[in-house]
Amino acid sequence: MGVLNLALLAAGVLLIVVGTVRARTPYRRYAALKEQDANIARYEAWRGGVRSDSTTGASVAMQVLRRQAQIGAGIAIAGIVLVVVAFLVS
């Protein structure tokens, strides 16, 4: 392996780690909020109440957390691409 291959491989692995770390926490919180929202929807359906479709603080937080998780996943995917390129470059 040449210097270019090792540099690309190291950069790719670094991006995978950074992207995974950046995506993990927001995704966990997003999943918890989504589960809580689904639980509230089930409860209100059971009660027979009509649920408002207005924007809530939780829905805004879910959008922000989903976007943060997507950015982290994008960084990790860029790392995977660099690792693949490192193996393709001769």
PyMOL Python script that loads the backbone (N, CA, C, O; Angstrom):
from pymol import cmd

cmd.read_pdbstr("""\
ATOM      1  N   MET A   1       0.834  -1.183   0.000  1.00  0.00           N
ATOM      2  CA  MET A   1       0.000   0.000   0.000  1.00  0.00           C
ATOM      3  C   MET A   1       0.875   1.241   0.000  1.00  0.00           C
ATOM      4  O   MET A   1       1.878   1.327   0.708  1.00  0.00           O
ATOM      5  N   GLY A   2       0.468   2.179  -0.801  1.00  0.00           N
ATOM      6  CA  GLY A   2       1.214   3.420  -0.881  1.00  0.00           C
ATOM      7  C   GLY A   2       0.774   4.417   0.178  1.00  0.00           C
ATOM      8  O   GLY A   2      -0.136   4.170   0.969  1.00  0.00           O
ATOM      9  N   VAL A   3       1.446   5.535   0.162  1.00  0.00           N
ATOM     10  CA  VAL A   3       1.147   6.587   1.130  1.00  0.00           C
ATOM     11  C   VAL A   3      -0.265   7.138   0.898  1.00  0.00           C
ATOM     12  O   VAL A   3      -0.990   7.421   1.852  1.00  0.00           O
ATOM     13  N   LEU A   4      -0.647   7.286  -0.365  1.00  0.00           N
ATOM     14  CA  LEU A   4      -1.985   7.786  -0.689  1.00  0.00           C
ATOM     15  C   LEU A   4      -3.060   6.838  -0.167  1.00  0.00           C
ATOM     16  O   LEU A   4      -4.061   7.274   0.402  1.00  0.00           O
ATOM     17  N   ASN A   5      -2.846   5.543  -0.364  1.00  0.00           N
ATOM     18  CA  ASN A   5      -3.806   4.558   0.118  1.00  0.00           C
ATOM     19  C   ASN A   5      -3.963   4.636   1.637  1.00  0.00           C
ATOM     20  O   ASN A   5      -5.078   4.627   2.158  1.00  0.00           O
ATOM     21  N   LEU A   6      -2.845   4.711   2.329  1.00  0.00           N
ATOM     22  CA  LEU A   6      -2.901   4.769   3.786  1.00  0.00           C
ATOM     23  C   LEU A   6      -3.549   6.060   4.273  1.00  0.00           C
ATOM     24  O   LEU A   6      -4.293   6.057   5.254  1.00  0.00           O
ATOM     25  N   ALA A   7      -3.266   7.153   3.587  1.00  0.00           N
ATOM     26  CA  ALA A   7      -3.881   8.427   3.973  1.00  0.00           C
ATOM     27  C   ALA A   7      -5.389   8.393   3.767  1.00  0.00           C
ATOM     28  O   ALA A   7      -6.150   8.833   4.629  1.00  0.00           O
ATOM     29  N   LEU A   8      -5.818   7.868   2.618  1.00  0.00           N
ATOM     30  CA  LEU A   8      -7.255   7.753   2.358  1.00  0.00           C
ATOM     31  C   LEU A   8      -7.926   6.807   3.346  1.00  0.00           C
ATOM     32  O   LEU A   8      -9.029   7.077   3.822  1.00  0.00           O
ATOM     33  N   LEU A   9      -7.265   5.712   3.649  1.00  0.00           N
ATOM     34  CA  LEU A   9      -7.808   4.741   4.597  1.00  0.00           C
ATOM     35  C   LEU A   9      -7.930   5.358   5.985  1.00  0.00           C
ATOM     36  O   LEU A   9      -8.956   5.199   6.647  1.00  0.00           O
ATOM     37  N   ALA A  10      -6.902   6.052   6.424  1.00  0.00           N
ATOM     38  CA  ALA A  10      -6.936   6.686   7.746  1.00  0.00           C
ATOM     39  C   ALA A  10      -8.017   7.767   7.814  1.00  0.00           C
ATOM     40  O   ALA A  10      -8.752   7.861   8.797  1.00  0.00           O
ATOM     41  N   ALA A  11      -8.102   8.573   6.766  1.00  0.00           N
ATOM     42  CA  ALA A  11      -9.130   9.621   6.736  1.00  0.00           C
ATOM     43  C   ALA A  11     -10.528   9.001   6.716  1.00  0.00           C
ATOM     44  O   ALA A  11     -11.442   9.500   7.373  1.00  0.00           O
ATOM     45  N   GLY A  12     -10.689   7.922   5.968  1.00  0.00           N
ATOM     46  CA  GLY A  12     -11.985   7.245   5.911  1.00  0.00           C
ATOM     47  C   GLY A  12     -12.398   6.665   7.251  1.00  0.00           C
ATOM     48  O   GLY A  12     -13.544   6.813   7.677  1.00  0.00           O
ATOM     49  N   VAL A  13     -11.465   6.009   7.907  1.00  0.00           N
ATOM     50  CA  VAL A  13     -11.772   5.431   9.221  1.00  0.00           C
ATOM     51  C   VAL A  13     -12.097   6.537  10.217  1.00  0.00           C
ATOM     52  O   VAL A  13     -13.018   6.401  11.023  1.00  0.00           O
ATOM     53  N   LEU A  14     -11.345   7.625  10.163  1.00  0.00           N
ATOM     54  CA  LEU A  14     -11.604   8.756  11.056  1.00  0.00           C
ATOM     55  C   LEU A  14     -13.004   9.335  10.816  1.00  0.00           C
ATOM     56  O   LEU A  14     -13.730   9.625  11.766  1.00  0.00           O
ATOM     57  N   LEU A  15     -13.374   9.498   9.556  1.00  0.00           N
ATOM     58  CA  LEU A  15     -14.709  10.020   9.246  1.00  0.00           C
ATOM     59  C   LEU A  15     -15.809   9.063   9.684  1.00  0.00           C
ATOM     60  O   LEU A  15     -16.859   9.504  10.152  1.00  0.00           O
ATOM     61  N   ILE A  16     -15.587   7.774   9.540  1.00  0.00           N
ATOM     62  CA  ILE A  16     -16.586   6.794   9.990  1.00  0.00           C
ATOM     63  C   ILE A  16     -16.798   6.913  11.496  1.00  0.00           C
ATOM     64  O   ILE A  16     -17.933   6.915  11.972  1.00  0.00           O
ATOM     65  N   VAL A  17     -15.706   7.012  12.234  1.00  0.00           N
ATOM     66  CA  VAL A  17     -15.814   7.125  13.695  1.00  0.00           C
ATOM     67  C   VAL A  17     -16.494   8.432  14.093  1.00  0.00           C
ATOM     68  O   VAL A  17     -17.398   8.434  14.928  1.00  0.00           O
ATOM     69  N   VAL A  18     -16.063   9.536  13.501  1.00  0.00           N
ATOM     70  CA  VAL A  18     -16.647  10.837  13.838  1.00  0.00           C
ATOM     71  C   VAL A  18     -18.129  10.872  13.471  1.00  0.00           C
ATOM     72  O   VAL A  18     -18.947  11.351  14.256  1.00  0.00           O
ATOM     73  N   GLY A  19     -18.479  10.376  12.301  1.00  0.00           N
ATOM     74  CA  GLY A  19     -19.879  10.368  11.875  1.00  0.00           C
ATOM     75  C   GLY A  19     -20.747   9.508  12.763  1.00  0.00           C
ATOM     76  O   GLY A  19     -21.877   9.880  13.082  1.00  0.00           O
ATOM     77  N   THR A  20     -20.229   8.356  13.166  1.00  0.00           N
ATOM     78  CA  THR A  20     -20.990   7.467  14.046  1.00  0.00           C
ATOM     79  C   THR A  20     -21.222   8.111  15.408  1.00  0.00           C
ATOM     80  O   THR A  20     -22.320   8.044  15.959  1.00  0.00           O
ATOM     81  N   VAL A  21     -20.185   8.728  15.937  1.00  0.00           N
ATOM     82  CA  VAL A  21     -20.317   9.384  17.241  1.00  0.00           C
ATOM     83  C   VAL A  21     -21.295  10.557  17.161  1.00  0.00           C
ATOM     84  O   VAL A  21     -22.104  10.761  18.066  1.00  0.00           O
ATOM     85  N   ARG A  22     -21.216  11.321  16.076  1.00  0.00           N
ATOM     86  CA  ARG A  22     -22.117  12.472  15.920  1.00  0.00           C
ATOM     87  C   ARG A  22     -23.566  12.064  15.688  1.00  0.00           C
ATOM     88  O   ARG A  22     -24.478  12.803  16.060  1.00  0.00           O
ATOM     89  N   ALA A  23     -23.796  10.905  15.081  1.00  0.00           N
ATOM     90  CA  ALA A  23     -25.162  10.487  14.759  1.00  0.00           C
ATOM     91  C   ALA A  23     -25.825   9.713  15.899  1.00  0.00           C
ATOM     92  O   ALA A  23     -27.051   9.701  16.005  1.00  0.00           O
ATOM     93  N   ARG A  24     -25.042   9.082  16.732  1.00  0.00           N
ATOM     94  CA  ARG A  24     -25.603   8.170  17.737  1.00  0.00           C
ATOM     95  C   ARG A  24     -26.509   8.868  18.747  1.00  0.00           C
ATOM     96  O   ARG A  24     -27.650   8.445  18.937  1.00  0.00           O
ATOM     97  N   THR A  25     -26.036   9.907  19.388  1.00  0.00           N
ATOM     98  CA  THR A  25     -26.811  10.562  20.445  1.00  0.00           C
ATOM     99  C   THR A  25     -28.091  11.218  19.919  1.00  0.00           C
ATOM    100  O   THR A  25     -29.153  11.001  20.504  1.00  0.00           O
ATOM    101  N   PRO A  26     -28.040  12.009  18.844  1.00  0.00           N
ATOM    102  CA  PRO A  26     -29.293  12.590  18.341  1.00  0.00           C
ATOM    103  C   PRO A  26     -30.288  11.522  17.882  1.00  0.00           C
ATOM    104  O   PRO A  26     -31.497  11.688  18.048  1.00  0.00           O
ATOM    105  N   TYR A  27     -29.786  10.431  17.307  1.00  0.00           N
ATOM    106  CA  TYR A  27     -30.705   9.396  16.843  1.00  0.00           C
ATOM    107  C   TYR A  27     -31.405   8.718  18.021  1.00  0.00           C
ATOM    108  O   TYR A  27     -32.599   8.429  17.953  1.00  0.00           O
ATOM    109  N   ARG A  28     -30.669   8.468  19.088  1.00  0.00           N
ATOM    110  CA  ARG A  28     -31.292   7.857  20.271  1.00  0.00           C
ATOM    111  C   ARG A  28     -32.379   8.755  20.842  1.00  0.00           C
ATOM    112  O   ARG A  28     -33.462   8.278  21.184  1.00  0.00           O
ATOM    113  N   ARG A  29     -32.101  10.047  20.949  1.00  0.00           N
ATOM    114  CA  ARG A  29     -33.093  10.974  21.481  1.00  0.00           C
ATOM    115  C   ARG A  29     -34.278  11.108  20.533  1.00  0.00           C
ATOM    116  O   ARG A  29     -35.422  11.206  20.977  1.00  0.00           O
ATOM    117  N   TYR A  30     -34.008  11.114  19.228  1.00  0.00           N
ATOM    118  CA  TYR A  30     -35.087  11.177  18.237  1.00  0.00           C
ATOM    119  C   TYR A  30     -35.995   9.948  18.357  1.00  0.00           C
ATOM    120  O   TYR A  30     -37.219  10.077  18.329  1.00  0.00           O
ATOM    121  N   ALA A  31     -35.406   8.775  18.490  1.00  0.00           N
ATOM    122  CA  ALA A  31     -36.196   7.553  18.614  1.00  0.00           C
ATOM    123  C   ALA A  31     -37.039   7.573  19.884  1.00  0.00           C
ATOM    124  O   ALA A  31     -38.184   7.121  19.873  1.00  0.00           O
ATOM    125  N   ALA A  32     -36.488   8.089  20.975  1.00  0.00           N
ATOM    126  CA  ALA A  32     -37.248   8.169  22.225  1.00  0.00           C
ATOM    127  C   ALA A  32     -38.423   9.136  22.090  1.00  0.00           C
ATOM    128  O   ALA A  32     -39.525   8.839  22.550  1.00  0.00           O
ATOM    129  N   LEU A  33     -38.194  10.291  21.462  1.00  0.00           N
ATOM    130  CA  LEU A  33     -39.284  11.249  21.259  1.00  0.00           C
ATOM    131  C   LEU A  33     -40.346  10.695  20.319  1.00  0.00           C
ATOM    132  O   LEU A  33     -41.539  10.920  20.522  1.00  0.00           O
ATOM    133  N   LYS A  34     -39.915   9.974  19.296  1.00  0.00           N
ATOM    134  CA  LYS A  34     -40.866   9.377  18.347  1.00  0.00           C
ATOM    135  C   LYS A  34     -41.722   8.321  19.046  1.00  0.00           C
ATOM    136  O   LYS A  34     -42.928   8.237  18.813  1.00  0.00           O
ATOM    137  N   GLU A  35     -41.097   7.523  19.895  1.00  0.00           N
ATOM    138  CA  GLU A  35     -41.839   6.508  20.651  1.00  0.00           C
ATOM    139  C   GLU A  35     -42.834   7.165  21.606  1.00  0.00           C
ATOM    140  O   GLU A  35     -43.969   6.707  21.737  1.00  0.00           O
ATOM    141  N   GLN A  36     -42.411   8.229  22.263  1.00  0.00           N
ATOM    142  CA  GLN A  36     -43.290   8.946  23.175  1.00  0.00           C
ATOM    143  C   GLN A  36     -44.463   9.567  22.415  1.00  0.00           C
ATOM    144  O   GLN A  36     -45.596   9.542  22.896  1.00  0.00           O
ATOM    145  N   ASP A  37     -44.201  10.115  21.251  1.00  0.00           N
ATOM    146  CA  ASP A  37     -45.259  10.700  20.427  1.00  0.00           C
ATOM    147  C   ASP A  37     -46.256   9.634  19.983  1.00  0.00           C
ATOM    148  O   ASP A  37     -47.464   9.872  19.984  1.00  0.00           O
ATOM    149  N   ALA A  38     -45.755   8.466  19.606  1.00  0.00           N
ATOM    150  CA  ALA A  38     -46.646   7.374  19.202  1.00  0.00           C
ATOM    151  C   ALA A  38     -47.486   6.906  20.390  1.00  0.00           C
ATOM    152  O   ALA A  38     -48.661   6.576  20.227  1.00  0.00           O
ATOM    153  N   ASN A  39     -46.898   6.875  21.566  1.00  0.00           N
ATOM    154  CA  ASN A  39     -47.630   6.470  22.759  1.00  0.00           C
ATOM    155  C   ASN A  39     -48.755   7.463  23.068  1.00  0.00           C
ATOM    156  O   ASN A  39     -49.866   7.062  23.416  1.00  0.00           O
ATOM    157  N   ILE A  40     -48.461   8.746  22.939  1.00  0.00           N
ATOM    158  CA  ILE A  40     -49.485   9.764  23.160  1.00  0.00           C
ATOM    159  C   ILE A  40     -50.609   9.628  22.129  1.00  0.00           C
ATOM    160  O   ILE A  40     -51.785   9.762  22.467  1.00  0.00           O
ATOM    161  N   ALA A  41     -50.247   9.361  20.880  1.00  0.00           N
ATOM    162  CA  ALA A  41     -51.256   9.193  19.823  1.00  0.00           C
ATOM    163  C   ALA A  41     -52.153   7.984  20.120  1.00  0.00           C
ATOM    164  O   ALA A  41     -53.367   8.053  19.929  1.00  0.00           O
ATOM    165  N   ARG A  42     -51.560   6.881  20.584  1.00  0.00           N
ATOM    166  CA  ARG A  42     -52.367   5.704  20.935  1.00  0.00           C
ATOM    167  C   ARG A  42     -53.302   6.012  22.097  1.00  0.00           C
ATOM    168  O   ARG A  42     -54.465   5.611  22.092  1.00  0.00           O
ATOM    169  N   TYR A  43     -52.788   6.723  23.085  1.00  0.00           N
ATOM    170  CA  TYR A  43     -53.608   7.057  24.243  1.00  0.00           C
ATOM    171  C   TYR A  43     -54.776   7.952  23.846  1.00  0.00           C
ATOM    172  O   TYR A  43     -55.906   7.719  24.275  1.00  0.00           O
ATOM    173  N   GLU A  44     -54.518   8.967  23.036  1.00  0.00           N
ATOM    174  CA  GLU A  44     -55.599   9.858  22.635  1.00  0.00           C
ATOM    175  C   GLU A  44     -56.598   9.163  21.719  1.00  0.00           C
ATOM    176  O   GLU A  44     -57.786   9.483  21.748  1.00  0.00           O
ATOM    177  N   ALA A  45     -56.132   8.212  20.903  1.00  0.00           N
ATOM    178  CA  ALA A  45     -57.070   7.434  20.079  1.00  0.00           C
ATOM    179  C   ALA A  45     -57.939   6.556  20.974  1.00  0.00           C
ATOM    180  O   ALA A  45     -59.129   6.386  20.708  1.00  0.00           O
ATOM    181  N   TRP A  46     -57.363   6.005  22.018  1.00  0.00           N
ATOM    182  CA  TRP A  46     -58.107   5.164  22.948  1.00  0.00           C
ATOM    183  C   TRP A  46     -59.150   6.001  23.692  1.00  0.00           C
ATOM    184  O   TRP A  46     -60.272   5.550  23.924  1.00  0.00           O
ATOM    185  N   ARG A  47     -58.763   7.230  24.064  1.00  0.00           N
ATOM    186  CA  ARG A  47     -59.675   8.122  24.763  1.00  0.00           C
ATOM    187  C   ARG A  47     -60.776   8.639  23.843  1.00  0.00           C
ATOM    188  O   ARG A  47     -61.835   9.060  24.309  1.00  0.00           O
ATOM    189  N   GLY A  48     -60.527   8.605  22.555  1.00  0.00           N
ATOM    190  CA  GLY A  48     -61.513   9.102  21.610  1.00  0.00           C
ATOM    191  C   GLY A  48     -61.358  10.576  21.313  1.00  0.00           C
ATOM    192  O   GLY A  48     -62.223  11.185  20.684  1.00  0.00           O
ATOM    193  N   GLY A  49     -60.269  11.142  21.758  1.00  0.00           N
ATOM    194  CA  GLY A  49     -60.038  12.564  21.526  1.00  0.00           C
ATOM    195  C   GLY A  49     -59.434  12.807  20.159  1.00  0.00           C
ATOM    196  O   GLY A  49     -58.879  11.904  19.534  1.00  0.00           O
ATOM    197  N   VAL A  50     -59.552  14.025  19.715  1.00  0.00           N
ATOM    198  CA  VAL A  50     -58.969  14.425  18.437  1.00  0.00           C
ATOM    199  C   VAL A  50     -57.632  15.080  18.735  1.00  0.00           C
ATOM    200  O   VAL A  50     -57.532  15.967  19.583  1.00  0.00           O
ATOM    201  N   ARG A  51     -56.626  14.637  18.040  1.00  0.00           N
ATOM    202  CA  ARG A  51     -55.284  15.167  18.276  1.00  0.00           C
ATOM    203  C   ARG A  51     -55.028  16.344  17.348  1.00  0.00           C
ATOM    204  O   ARG A  51     -55.333  16.291  16.156  1.00  0.00           O
ATOM    205  N   SER A  52     -54.472  17.392  17.901  1.00  0.00           N
ATOM    206  CA  SER A  52     -54.173  18.585  17.127  1.00  0.00           C
ATOM    207  C   SER A  52     -52.986  18.320  16.196  1.00  0.00           C
ATOM    208  O   SER A  52     -52.043  17.619  16.564  1.00  0.00           O
ATOM    209  N   ASP A  53     -53.044  18.880  15.005  1.00  0.00           N
ATOM    210  CA  ASP A  53     -51.952  18.729  14.044  1.00  0.00           C
ATOM    211  C   ASP A  53     -50.990  19.905  14.080  1.00  0.00           C
ATOM    212  O   ASP A  53     -50.157  20.051  13.186  1.00  0.00           O
ATOM    213  N   SER A  54     -51.094  20.743  15.101  1.00  0.00           N
ATOM    214  CA  SER A  54     -50.231  21.916  15.172  1.00  0.00           C
ATOM    215  C   SER A  54     -48.797  21.514  15.525  1.00  0.00           C
ATOM    216  O   SER A  54     -48.549  20.428  16.048  1.00  0.00           O
ATOM    217  N   THR A  55     -47.882  22.400  15.231  1.00  0.00           N
ATOM    218  CA  THR A  55     -46.467  22.169  15.512  1.00  0.00           C
ATOM    219  C   THR A  55     -46.228  22.319  17.010  1.00  0.00           C
ATOM    220  O   THR A  55     -46.633  23.307  17.623  1.00  0.00           O
ATOM    221  N   THR A  56     -45.567  21.326  17.584  1.00  0.00           N
ATOM    222  CA  THR A  56     -45.244  21.369  19.004  1.00  0.00           C
ATOM    223  C   THR A  56     -43.731  21.471  19.173  1.00  0.00           C
ATOM    224  O   THR A  56     -42.970  21.311  18.218  1.00  0.00           O
ATOM    225  N   GLY A  57     -43.321  21.737  20.390  1.00  0.00           N
ATOM    226  CA  GLY A  57     -41.892  21.783  20.678  1.00  0.00           C
ATOM    227  C   GLY A  57     -41.229  20.442  20.435  1.00  0.00           C
ATOM    228  O   GLY A  57     -40.089  20.376  19.977  1.00  0.00           O
ATOM    229  N   ALA A  58     -41.947  19.374  20.743  1.00  0.00           N
ATOM    230  CA  ALA A  58     -41.395  18.035  20.533  1.00  0.00           C
ATOM    231  C   ALA A  58     -41.224  17.738  19.048  1.00  0.00           C
ATOM    232  O   ALA A  58     -40.244  17.102  18.658  1.00  0.00           O
ATOM    233  N   SER A  59     -42.152  18.183  18.219  1.00  0.00           N
ATOM    234  CA  SER A  59     -42.019  17.915  16.778  1.00  0.00           C
ATOM    235  C   SER A  59     -40.856  18.712  16.189  1.00  0.00           C
ATOM    236  O   SER A  59     -40.156  18.228  15.300  1.00  0.00           O
ATOM    237  N   VAL A  60     -40.651  19.927  16.683  1.00  0.00           N
ATOM    238  CA  VAL A  60     -39.511  20.720  16.219  1.00  0.00           C
ATOM    239  C   VAL A  60     -38.205  20.059  16.672  1.00  0.00           C
ATOM    240  O   VAL A  60     -37.245  19.977  15.907  1.00  0.00           O
ATOM    241  N   ALA A  61     -38.180  19.593  17.918  1.00  0.00           N
ATOM    242  CA  ALA A  61     -36.987  18.902  18.430  1.00  0.00           C
ATOM    243  C   ALA A  61     -36.711  17.648  17.621  1.00  0.00           C
ATOM    244  O   ALA A  61     -35.554  17.337  17.341  1.00  0.00           O
ATOM    245  N   MET A  62     -37.761  16.920  17.239  1.00  0.00           N
ATOM    246  CA  MET A  62     -37.572  15.704  16.431  1.00  0.00           C
ATOM    247  C   MET A  62     -36.983  16.058  15.067  1.00  0.00           C
ATOM    248  O   MET A  62     -36.133  15.327  14.559  1.00  0.00           O
ATOM    249  N   GLN A  63     -37.415  17.160  14.470  1.00  0.00           N
ATOM    250  CA  GLN A  63     -36.857  17.572  13.185  1.00  0.00           C
ATOM    251  C   GLN A  63     -35.379  17.923  13.315  1.00  0.00           C
ATOM    252  O   GLN A  63     -34.567  17.539  12.473  1.00  0.00           O
ATOM    253  N   VAL A  64     -35.033  18.653  14.371  1.00  0.00           N
ATOM    254  CA  VAL A  64     -33.640  19.050  14.582  1.00  0.00           C
ATOM    255  C   VAL A  64     -32.773  17.820  14.833  1.00  0.00           C
ATOM    256  O   VAL A  64     -31.690  17.692  14.263  1.00  0.00           O
ATOM    257  N   LEU A  65     -33.249  16.922  15.683  1.00  0.00           N
ATOM    258  CA  LEU A  65     -32.478  15.715  15.996  1.00  0.00           C
ATOM    259  C   LEU A  65     -32.323  14.815  14.772  1.00  0.00           C
ATOM    260  O   LEU A  65     -31.258  14.238  14.552  1.00  0.00           O
ATOM    261  N   ARG A  66     -33.387  14.698  13.975  1.00  0.00           N
ATOM    262  CA  ARG A  66     -33.303  13.884  12.758  1.00  0.00           C
ATOM    263  C   ARG A  66     -32.266  14.464  11.798  1.00  0.00           C
ATOM    264  O   ARG A  66     -31.505  13.723  11.176  1.00  0.00           O
ATOM    265  N   ARG A  67     -32.240  15.787  11.681  1.00  0.00           N
ATOM    266  CA  ARG A  67     -31.268  16.442  10.794  1.00  0.00           C
ATOM    267  C   ARG A  67     -29.840  16.234  11.292  1.00  0.00           C
ATOM    268  O   ARG A  67     -28.936  15.984  10.494  1.00  0.00           O
ATOM    269  N   GLN A  68     -29.630  16.335  12.610  1.00  0.00           N
ATOM    270  CA  GLN A  68     -28.305  16.102  13.170  1.00  0.00           C
ATOM    271  C   GLN A  68     -27.852  14.667  12.926  1.00  0.00           C
ATOM    272  O   GLN A  68     -26.691  14.423  12.598  1.00  0.00           O
ATOM    273  N   ALA A  69     -28.773  13.722  13.086  1.00  0.00           N
ATOM    274  CA  ALA A  69     -28.436  12.316  12.839  1.00  0.00           C
ATOM    275  C   ALA A  69     -28.123  12.092  11.356  1.00  0.00           C
ATOM    276  O   ALA A  69     -27.231  11.311  11.026  1.00  0.00           O
ATOM    277  N   GLN A  70     -28.848  12.768  10.462  1.00  0.00           N
ATOM    278  CA  GLN A  70     -28.584  12.632   9.034  1.00  0.00           C
ATOM    279  C   GLN A  70     -27.212  13.196   8.672  1.00  0.00           C
ATOM    280  O   GLN A  70     -26.505  12.630   7.839  1.00  0.00           O
ATOM    281  N   ILE A  71     -26.842  14.295   9.290  1.00  0.00           N
ATOM    282  CA  ILE A  71     -25.521  14.876   9.023  1.00  0.00           C
ATOM    283  C   ILE A  71     -24.426  13.918   9.488  1.00  0.00           C
ATOM    284  O   ILE A  71     -23.447  13.700   8.774  1.00  0.00           O
ATOM    285  N   GLY A  72     -24.586  13.351  10.672  1.00  0.00           N
ATOM    286  CA  GLY A  72     -23.614  12.377  11.174  1.00  0.00           C
ATOM    287  C   GLY A  72     -23.523  11.154  10.274  1.00  0.00           C
ATOM    288  O   GLY A  72     -22.430  10.654  10.006  1.00  0.00           O
ATOM    289  N   ALA A  73     -24.673  10.673   9.806  1.00  0.00           N
ATOM    290  CA  ALA A  73     -24.674   9.523   8.900  1.00  0.00           C
ATOM    291  C   ALA A  73     -24.000   9.881   7.578  1.00  0.00           C
ATOM    292  O   ALA A  73     -23.301   9.053   6.994  1.00  0.00           O
ATOM    293  N   GLY A  74     -24.203  11.091   7.110  1.00  0.00           N
ATOM    294  CA  GLY A  74     -23.540  11.535   5.870  1.00  0.00           C
ATOM    295  C   GLY A  74     -22.031  11.563   6.016  1.00  0.00           C
ATOM    296  O   GLY A  74     -21.303  11.199   5.092  1.00  0.00           O
ATOM    297  N   ILE A  75     -21.561  11.996   7.177  1.00  0.00           N
ATOM    298  CA  ILE A  75     -20.118  12.000   7.428  1.00  0.00           C
ATOM    299  C   ILE A  75     -19.583  10.569   7.430  1.00  0.00           C
ATOM    300  O   ILE A  75     -18.522  10.297   6.866  1.00  0.00           O
ATOM    301  N   ALA A  76     -20.316   9.661   8.062  1.00  0.00           N
ATOM    302  CA  ALA A  76     -19.886   8.260   8.089  1.00  0.00           C
ATOM    303  C   ALA A  76     -19.892   7.656   6.686  1.00  0.00           C
ATOM    304  O   ALA A  76     -18.995   6.885   6.344  1.00  0.00           O
ATOM    305  N   ILE A  77     -20.873   7.992   5.884  1.00  0.00           N
ATOM    306  CA  ILE A  77     -20.931   7.479   4.510  1.00  0.00           C
ATOM    307  C   ILE A  77     -19.762   8.017   3.695  1.00  0.00           C
ATOM    308  O   ILE A  77     -19.185   7.293   2.884  1.00  0.00           O
ATOM    309  N   ALA A  78     -19.412   9.283   3.908  1.00  0.00           N
ATOM    310  CA  ALA A  78     -18.238   9.833   3.216  1.00  0.00           C
ATOM    311  C   ALA A  78     -16.977   9.067   3.617  1.00  0.00           C
ATOM    312  O   ALA A  78     -16.095   8.843   2.788  1.00  0.00           O
ATOM    313  N   GLY A  79     -16.893   8.669   4.874  1.00  0.00           N
ATOM    314  CA  GLY A  79     -15.764   7.857   5.331  1.00  0.00           C
ATOM    315  C   GLY A  79     -15.726   6.505   4.657  1.00  0.00           C
ATOM    316  O   GLY A  79     -14.658   6.021   4.283  1.00  0.00           O
ATOM    317  N   ILE A  80     -16.888   5.891   4.499  1.00  0.00           N
ATOM    318  CA  ILE A  80     -16.957   4.594   3.819  1.00  0.00           C
ATOM    319  C   ILE A  80     -16.502   4.736   2.370  1.00  0.00           C
ATOM    320  O   ILE A  80     -15.790   3.880   1.845  1.00  0.00           O
ATOM    321  N   VAL A  81     -16.922   5.827   1.730  1.00  0.00           N
ATOM    322  CA  VAL A  81     -16.501   6.078   0.342  1.00  0.00           C
ATOM    323  C   VAL A  81     -14.981   6.213   0.272  1.00  0.00           C
ATOM    324  O   VAL A  81     -14.355   5.670  -0.638  1.00  0.00           O
ATOM    325  N   LEU A  82     -14.386   6.926   1.217  1.00  0.00           N
ATOM    326  CA  LEU A  82     -12.931   7.082   1.222  1.00  0.00           C
ATOM    327  C   LEU A  82     -12.220   5.751   1.428  1.00  0.00           C
ATOM    328  O   LEU A  82     -11.182   5.505   0.813  1.00  0.00           O
ATOM    329  N   VAL A  83     -12.759   4.897   2.277  1.00  0.00           N
ATOM    330  CA  VAL A  83     -12.154   3.577   2.486  1.00  0.00           C
ATOM    331  C   VAL A  83     -12.214   2.769   1.204  1.00  0.00           C
ATOM    332  O   VAL A  83     -11.239   2.110   0.844  1.00  0.00           O
ATOM    333  N   VAL A  84     -13.341   2.808   0.511  1.00  0.00           N
ATOM    334  CA  VAL A  84     -13.475   2.074  -0.756  1.00  0.00           C
ATOM    335  C   VAL A  84     -12.503   2.631  -1.796  1.00  0.00           C
ATOM    336  O   VAL A  84     -11.858   1.875  -2.523  1.00  0.00           O
ATOM    337  N   VAL A  85     -12.404   3.956  -1.859  1.00  0.00           N
ATOM    338  CA  VAL A  85     -11.486   4.582  -2.809  1.00  0.00           C
ATOM    339  C   VAL A  85     -10.051   4.203  -2.479  1.00  0.00           C
ATOM    340  O   VAL A  85      -9.241   4.001  -3.383  1.00  0.00           O
ATOM    341  N   ALA A  86      -9.727   4.103  -1.189  1.00  0.00           N
ATOM    342  CA  ALA A  86      -8.376   3.715  -0.784  1.00  0.00           C
ATOM    343  C   ALA A  86      -8.022   2.332  -1.306  1.00  0.00           C
ATOM    344  O   ALA A  86      -6.871   2.088  -1.669  1.00  0.00           O
ATOM    345  N   PHE A  87      -8.978   1.433  -1.349  1.00  0.00           N
ATOM    346  CA  PHE A  87      -8.698   0.097  -1.855  1.00  0.00           C
ATOM    347  C   PHE A  87      -8.708   0.036  -3.392  1.00  0.00           C
ATOM    348  O   PHE A  87      -8.084  -0.843  -3.987  1.00  0.00           O
ATOM    349  N   LEU A  88      -9.416   0.969  -4.022  1.00  0.00           N
ATOM    350  CA  LEU A  88      -9.460   0.971  -5.482  1.00  0.00           C
ATOM    351  C   LEU A  88      -8.242   1.644  -6.112  1.00  0.00           C
ATOM    352  O   LEU A  88      -7.827   1.282  -7.213  1.00  0.00           O
ATOM    353  N   VAL A  89      -7.677   2.615  -5.416  1.00  0.00           N
ATOM    354  CA  VAL A  89      -6.520   3.339  -5.933  1.00  0.00           C
ATOM    355  C   VAL A  89      -5.309   2.434  -5.831  1.00  0.00           C
ATOM    356  O   VAL A  89      -5.054   1.841  -4.783  1.00  0.00           O
ATOM    357  N   SER A  90      -4.578   2.331  -6.896  1.00  0.00           N
ATOM    358  CA  SER A  90      -3.423   1.432  -6.889  1.00  0.00           C
ATOM    359  C   SER A  90      -2.145   2.185  -6.621  1.00  0.00           C
ATOM    360  O   SER A  90      -1.072   1.584  -6.579  1.00  0.00           O
TER     361      SER A  90
END
""", "prot")
cmd.dss("prot")
cmd.show_as("cartoon", "prot")
cmd.util.cbc("prot")
cmd.orient("prot")
